């Protein structure tokens, strides 16, 4: 890693933006918990043990359901936004708001 490397090991609880100089690397400990948006420049995102990499241009976003470390590499001077994975929190809220009673097999068997 170079002198511009950073590391995020905690869960992202609020959105933030950061500038990355060209060739800087930003590490996200668990990429399933975040949404990464390229605001300017271009970034290359790779997940541990995943053969598929992603390049983002301004306005493009990256999310993954995989619990893996992500490395965000600036291909040029770039700005990224990092935020909690909204889809996950919205899904949790919806599930808790519309919870249905549990169904058991015994409810369908003849008495």
C-alpha positions in Angstrom: 0.0 0.0 0.0 1.2 3.5 -0.7 1.4 6.5 1.6 -2.2 7.5 0.6 -3.8 4.3 1.8 -6.6 4.4 4.4 -8.5 1.8 6.2 -12.1 1.6 7.3 -12.7 -1.3 9.7 -15.9 -0.2 11.4 -19.3 -0.2 10.0 -20.2 3.0 8.1 -23.0 4.6 10.1 -23.2 7.9 8.2 -22.4 9.2 4.7 -19.2 11.0 4.0 -17.1 12.1 1.0 -13.4 12.0 0.5 -10.9 13.0 -2.1 -8.4 10.4 -3.3 -5.2 11.5 -5.1 -4.2 9.5 -8.2 -3.1 5.9 -7.3 -4.4 6.2 -3.7 -6.1 3.1 -2.2 -9.0 3.2 0.2 -10.0 0.0 2.1 -13.5 -0.9 3.2 -13.5 -3.8 5.7 -17.0 -5.2 4.8 -18.3 -3.9 1.5 -21.7 -5.4 2.1 -22.4 -2.6 4.5 -21.7 0.3 2.2 -22.6 2.1 -1.1 -19.7 3.7 -2.9 -20.4 6.5 -5.4 -17.8 8.1 -7.7 -18.3 11.8 -7.5 -15.4 12.8 -9.8 -12.5 11.1 -11.5 -12.6 7.3 -11.8 -12.0 4.5 -9.3 -11.3 0.8 -9.6 -13.0 -1.4 -7.0 -11.9 -5.0 -6.3 -13.3 -7.4 -3.7 -11.1 -10.0 -1.9 -11.4 -13.4 -3.7 -13.7 -12.0 -6.5 -12.4 -12.3 -10.1 -14.7 -9.5 -11.2 -13.5 -5.9 -10.8 -15.6 -2.7 -11.3 -14.5 0.7 -12.6 -16.8 3.6 -11.7 -17.1 6.9 -13.6 -18.7 10.0 -12.1 -22.2 9.4 -10.9 -21.9 5.6 -10.9 -22.4 3.5 -7.7 -21.2 0.2 -6.4 -22.9 -2.1 -3.8 -22.5 -5.8 -3.1 -24.2 -8.3 -0.9 -20.9 -10.1 -0.3 -19.2 -9.7 3.1 -15.7 -9.0 1.7 -13.1 -6.4 1.9 -13.1 -3.9 -1.0 -10.2 -1.9 -2.2 -11.1 1.4 -3.9 -8.2 2.6 -6.1 -8.1 6.0 -7.7 -7.2 5.8 -11.3 -6.8 9.6 -11.3 -7.5 12.3 -8.7 -11.1 11.4 -7.6 -13.8 12.0 -5.1 -15.9 9.2 -3.7 -19.0 9.2 -1.4 -19.3 6.3 1.1 -22.7 5.7 2.7 -24.5 2.9 4.6 -26.1 0.4 2.2 -29.5 2.1 2.0 -31.1 -0.9 0.4 -30.3 -3.1 3.5 -31.6 -0.6 6.1 -34.8 0.1 4.0 -35.4 -3.7 3.7 -34.9 -4.1 7.5 -37.4 -1.3 8.3 -40.0 -2.7 5.8 -39.6 -6.2 7.3 -40.1 -5.0 10.8 -43.0 -2.7 9.9 -45.0 -5.4 8.0 -44.1 -8.5 10.0 -46.7 -11.3 9.6 -47.4 -13.9 12.3 -45.3 -17.1 12.0 -47.0 -20.1 10.4 -46.3 -23.5 11.7 -46.9 -26.9 10.0 -49.2 -27.9 12.9 -51.6 -25.2 11.8 -52.2 -27.1 8.6 -52.4 -30.6 9.8 -55.8 -32.2 10.7 -56.5 -32.4 14.4 
